[in-house]
Structure formats: structure tokens, C-alpha cells
Amino acid sequence: MRYLTAGESHGPQLTAILEGVPAGLALCAEHINKELARRQKGYGRGRRMQIEKDEVKITGGVRHGKTLGSPIALVVENRDFKHWQTIMAVEPIDDEAEVKRKVTRPRPGHADLNGALKYGHRDMRNVLERSSARETTVRVAAGAVAKRILEEVGIRVAGHVIEIGGVRAEKLDYRSLEELQAVTEESPVRCFDPEAGQKMMETIDWAKKNGDSIGGIVEVIVEGVPAGVGSYVHYDRKLDAKIAAAIVSINAFKGVEFGIGFEAARRPGSEVHDEIIWSPEQGFSRRTNRAGGFEGGVTTGMPIVVRGVMKPIPTLYKPLQSVDIETKEPFAASIERSDSCAVPAASVVAEAVVAWEVAAAIVEQFGQDRMDLIKENVERARRYAKEF
Ligand SMILES: Cc1cc2nc3c(=O)[nH]c(=O)nc-3n(C[C@H](O)[C@H](O)[C@H](O)COP(=O)(O)O)c2cc1C
């Protein structure tokens, strides 16, 4: 499975084309809209999230509530476009005043300057319209389709926030993924620990008041993936590597770790590797899951546990120095409107991109074309692993 997206932040719409989704998967707009709404929630988000409720239109690949096996086309309109029709017009415009309103002041930390250098743009709107995280809307839509595939084969995905602006969730004693999902869904910062969640919100308020922004860490857990998914035979077949790339491809994500992650550098091997156990009921299993569900790029059958670190949002009210690309004059980059923290929303994006990679691996390994055959084959793989 693969997908491409197109569309600008203030253009008419965002589009995603999903190829390779198996036939016979129950899918309707509601499955996707539910996830789009989750992405739009979150403490610290700006006005756009409130004015613009995203809704998907499925314009190809689904008939009578079931996928056809043909490419799936998803469209999300930018409702704000009505205010941008001239600035973002596809056809040439002759309104001189609008043409002159170029963005010539690059923001440190965003793609503005590098993008302009790369494509030869003197109006950096041509860069920021696409590098904006608005694009993650349709990545979440694609992830919602992936989640449907995973649901059919008994695989569950949950994401939550474990750190914002240096405040870390300490109490993470959830008993099941369902409990983690239920609690974090009610938290404005998607945090399981209510005390930490409260402090996170206070830190976001502090950032907002000071015209600053803050980042954090999100975690995604995938349960129910059979052992043996992915491969160790080539770099581009390792499933942990694909998931790592997917996480770092999210706007503002700068690092990724599995299981105990970077902590592994500080511990001896005896406190890092997961001992292998066996029982007639479970077959092979692990005493611990410090590896976060992978050895050799292949799933162990334990939950996949992956974390991503998000840097603070680059657009700040508080000025940072930059240089105008036309006048070459230094100026303090300040703007009118931005979020101060998007970590809760980013945890929904992280769920989506991880779900896509896992679903793609399942489809590739267990049957490709038909959902019913994939389901049978996944069950067969589970039985095989148990009896191995
Ligand atoms: C959900 C989400 C929302 C974001 N919102 C903003 C925003 O409002 N303003 C901003 O400057 N950057 C925002 N970003 C981050 C930028 O898109 C990102 O920093 C930029 O594309 C440069 O890419 P890089 O940080 O990955 O190098 C957001 C990122 C995510 C994941």
C-alpha cells in the first residue's frame, strides 16, 4: 500500500490517493471523520481549529460501504479558502496589490528559507502553503483507513502524550489499551496522568502568555501484531525502520525511539534484552518488552511501543532574528497567529502514520488483494506461532 497527498494549506482542498487497500473492507466517511475530529482537538490550538471542522469526501474506490481494491480518493475541503481565493488562485491574477503581498521574511525553524532556495521562489508563500502541517489532515485520513484494516485483523492502535514542555506523565499504570484510550480521549492534552496533564496545560498557558511555543513527546502502542511481521533481509524491509521514518516525517518531529529507546545506551545487555519464555497456552513470548516489539526489524509478537519527539512550533509571537530575502535587512520574525503547542494533535498524527506502516506490512505479508483472505492468513500465522 502507498499513498500520495496534494494540496496547499489555504488552497481549495487537500487530496489523498491511497493505492493497494484490499477489496472488501467496510469503509465510510464516518470512520475517517472521527479521526479528523480527534486531530482538531487539543489544548493550545489556535483559532483555525475552531472555525474549520474537517470532513472527508470519499470520491473513489468505495462502493456501498466497501472498498473495491481500486485507488481510494479522499478529499478534505479547506473551508477557509473562500478568504484566500485571490491569493491562492490557480489561474494567473492581475490584481497588482495581491501580487505584491509576497512573503519575504523566513521563519527560523520552518521550511521557508530552504524551500525558497530549493525551488527558486521569491514568495515564500509558495513554500509554507505546502510545508505547513495542515497536510497532516489527509495523513490522518489515510491512517483512518489503515486503522480499519487493523481493526479487522484484531490489531489495536493507541497514541498518547507523555511529555509537554518538560512536564512528564509519571502515572502510567493503565491496565489495558482500552483504558488508556478512554482516559486520554477525555484529556485536553491526551495525557493519562491527570496531575501531569494539568501541569502541561499550565505550561502551555505560560508559553502562550510569553509568545513562545513548546514541544513534547508522544507514544504510540500497537497491540495484537503477530510475531514475524517485517523482515531483517534488507534495510528497506525492516518494519521498525519504516515506522521510524514515518514518525520523523511528521512536521516538527526530530527523534524516535522504540521500547526503552535511548535508555538502552546506559544499561548493560542483561537489563536491556527481553528473556524468551514459552507456555502451551501462549507459545513463545517475552518476559519484558524493552525492545518495544521489534528484533531485527521483525515483530516479536509483543506490543509495538514507539515514541516521537516534537520540537516547539517555529512560528512565534516572540521575535527571533531573521533576514528579509529581498532587502537583506535583519528583522525580528514575529507573526499574528499561531498555536503555542500542537503535541496533543501530533499524537493523533503519530497514531495515523504508525497505523499506515503496520497495515501496509500486514497487507503485504498476508494476502494483498482481499480482506477476507488477509483475515484468514493472519489467523493462520497466529496459530502457527502458538504451535511453533
Ligand atoms: C499537528 C501539527 C501542527 C503544527 N502547527 C504548526 C503551527 O501552527 N505553526 C508552525 O509554525 N508550525 C506548526 N507545526 C510544525 C511545522 O509544520 C514544522 O515545524 C515545519 O513544517 C518545518 O518542518 P520540521 O520542523 O519538520 O523541520 C505543526 C506540526 C504539527 C505536527
The ligand as an SDF file (V2000), in Angstrom:
LIG
                    3D

 31 33  0  0  0  0  0  0  0  0999 V2000
   -0.1520   18.9060   14.2780 C   0  0  0  0  0  0  0  0  0  0  0  0
    0.9060   19.9110   13.9620 C   0  0  0  0  0  0  0  0  0  0  0  0
    0.5960   21.2720   13.9750 C   0  0  0  0  0  0  0  0  0  0  0  0
    1.5570   22.2360   13.6960 C   0  0  0  0  0  0  0  0  0  0  0  0
    1.2080   23.5540   13.7430 N   0  0  0  0  0  0  0  0  0  0  0  0
    2.1310   24.4980   13.4780 C   0  0  0  0  0  0  0  0  0  0  0  0
    1.7940   25.8880   13.5590 C   0  0  0  0  0  0  0  0  0  0  0  0
    0.6760   26.2760   13.8890 O   0  0  0  0  0  0  0  0  0  0  0  0
    2.7750   26.7960   13.2610 N   0  0  0  0  0  0  0  0  0  0  0  0
    4.0370   26.4060   12.9170 C   0  0  0  0  0  0  0  0  0  0  0  0
    4.8850   27.2430   12.6570 O   0  0  0  0  0  0  0  0  0  0  0  0
    4.3870   25.0970   12.8390 N   0  0  0  0  0  0  0  0  0  0  0  0
    3.4730   24.1340   13.1110 C   0  0  0  0  0  0  0  0  0  0  0  0
    3.8420   22.8140   13.0400 N   0  0  0  0  0  0  0  0  0  0  0  0
    5.2350   22.4460   12.7400 C   0  0  0  0  0  0  0  0  0  0  0  0
    5.7020   22.8020   11.3320 C   0  0  0  0  0  0  0  0  0  0  0  0
    4.8120   22.3250   10.3570 O   0  0  0  0  0  0  0  0  0  0  0  0
    7.1260   22.2670   11.0760 C   0  0  0  0  0  0  0  0  0  0  0  0
    7.9820   22.6760   12.0910 O   0  0  0  0  0  0  0  0  0  0  0  0
    7.6420   22.7580    9.7290 C   0  0  0  0  0  0  0  0  0  0  0  0
    6.9290   22.1030    8.7080 O   0  0  0  0  0  0  0  0  0  0  0  0
    9.1420   22.5510    9.4930 C   0  0  0  0  0  0  0  0  0  0  0  0
    9.4690   21.2070    9.4350 O   0  0  0  0  0  0  0  0  0  0  0  0
   10.4060   20.4820   10.5240 P   0  0  0  0  0  0  0  0  0  0  0  0
   10.1060   21.1280   11.8470 O   0  0  0  0  0  0  0  0  0  0  0  0
    9.9760   19.0480   10.4960 O   0  0  0  0  0  0  0  0  0  0  0  0
   11.8140   20.6880   10.1380 O   0  0  0  0  0  0  0  0  0  0  0  0
    2.8860   21.8260   13.3690 C   0  0  0  0  0  0  0  0  0  0  0  0
    3.1940   20.4570   13.3440 C   0  0  0  0  0  0  0  0  0  0  0  0
    2.2230   19.5040   13.6510 C   0  0  0  0  0  0  0  0  0  0  0  0
    2.5820   18.0470   13.6340 C   0  0  0  0  0  0  0  0  0  0  0  0
  1  2  1  0
  2  3  1  0
  2 30  2  0
  3  4  2  0
  4  5  1  0
  4 28  1  0
  5  6  2  0
  6  7  1  0
  6 13  1  0
  7  8  2  0
  7  9  1  0
  9 10  1  0
 10 11  2  0
 10 12  1  0
 12 13  2  0
 13 14  1  0
 14 15  1  0
 14 28  1  0
 15 16  1  0
 16 17  1  0
 16 18  1  0
 18 19  1  0
 18 20  1  0
 20 21  1  0
 20 22  1  0
 22 23  1  0
 23 24  1  0
 24 25  2  0
 24 26  1  0
 24 27  1  0
 28 29  2  0
 29 30  1  0
 30 31  1  0
M  END
$$$$
